Amino acid sequence: MSQSKELIGLEKIGCNQTEAKITLEHTSKINYYKTMQEQPLTLNEMKRGSLYYNEAKGRTERYIGNVSHIRPVMDYHKQEQEAAMIRDVRIANKSEVDKYVDETNANFSANVKITRSS
């Protein structure tokens, strides 16, 4: 069985194989999430209809299109459509999405409720 250089290095400093694998997996996950957070979003990665957090306005908005390679058009509860700067937009987290859904339900005049599946 071949082992990675990192795993062999951890074993050399005194970690047993199980501890070394757990440490390596944990470090890899942390590095992956840090890398994902640090990478700027591009228009090619954005999906129409998905929710993104506009840091310039401090609210969650829906991506509906673009006007240039750096200007996505964002929609706020079908009331306001405006071009944003790509540097100000990031993927919305769960709490931001939940807040947006709650606002939508409060603004929606019919008895229909929008739910978010887990």
Buried (B, 14 or more C-beta within 10 A) or exposed (E): EEBEEBBEEBBEEEBEEEEBBEBBEEEEEEEEEEEEEEEEBEBEEBEEEEBBBBEEBEBBBBBBBBEEEEBBBBBBBEEEEEEBEBEBBBBBEEEBBEEBBEBBEEEEEEEEEEEEEE
